[in-house]
Amino acid sequence: TMTIHNEEQIVDVHVRSGVYSSDTIFDYTHGYIATRLFSRNACFIMKIKKEIIPDLQEIGRLAFERETMRNVYSPNNVWAQFQAGSSRMGHFKDWILYGKHIENLCTGLPLYE
């Protein structure tokens, strides 16, 4: 499911698929995306690159198209591949940078950037 909060510039995406379940937050105000993979008990954070990641209005349009048409082709489909690396626990300065929504998603989990 996807929830778009236009006034907060936030998109919440919840995927419920057994071992592949995840929660993702697109925080356009702070410019970061965070994905919490439940099977790995970890949080992956990446900077929003405007040339790759659709803007808030475009994500809403793509979601609407997909819901109404169920099979839409778009060159703006976004896939990310995370590679294992070193992690760290979030600190106060991280949450100022990433924002409260990502803090709520990732507190207490190892962070991978």
Residue pairs with C-beta under 8 A, 6 or more apart in sequence:
1 13
1 14
2 11
2 12
2 13
2 14
2 59
2 63
3 11
3 12
4 10
4 11
4 56
4 59
4 60
4 63
5 11
5 12
6 56
8 29
8 101
9 27
9 28
9 29
9 56
10 25
10 26
10 27
10 28
10 29
10 101
11 25
11 26
11 28
11 56
11 59
12 23
12 24
12 25
13 23
13 24
13 25
13 26
14 22
14 23
15 21
15 22
15 23
15 24
19 39
20 39
21 38
21 39
22 35
22 36
22 37
22 38
23 35
23 36
23 38
23 105
24 33
24 34
24 35
24 36
25 33
25 34
25 101
25 102
25 105
26 33
26 48
26 53
26 56
26 59
27 33
27 34
27 98
27 99
27 101
27 102
28 48
28 55
28 56
29 99
30 97
30 98
30 99
30 102
31 47
31 48
32 45
32 46
32 47
32 48
32 97
32 98
32 99
32 102
33 45
33 46
33 47
33 48
33 53
33 80
34 43
34 44
34 45
34 98
34 102
34 105
34 106
35 43
35 44
35 45
35 80
35 82
36 42
36 43
36 44
36 105
36 106
36 109
37 43
37 44
41 109
41 110
42 87
42 109
42 110
42 111
42 112
43 105
43 106
43 109
43 110
43 111
43 112
44 82
44 111
44 112
44 113
45 98
45 102
45 106
45 111
45 112
45 113
46 80
46 113
52 78
53 78
54 62
54 76
54 78
58 76
62 72
62 74
62 76
65 72
65 74
66 72
82 112
84 112
85 112
86 112
87 110
87 111
87 112
88 110
88 111
89 108
89 109
89 110
89 111
90 98
90 103
90 106
90 107
90 109
90 111
94 103
94 111
95 102
95 103
95 107
98 106
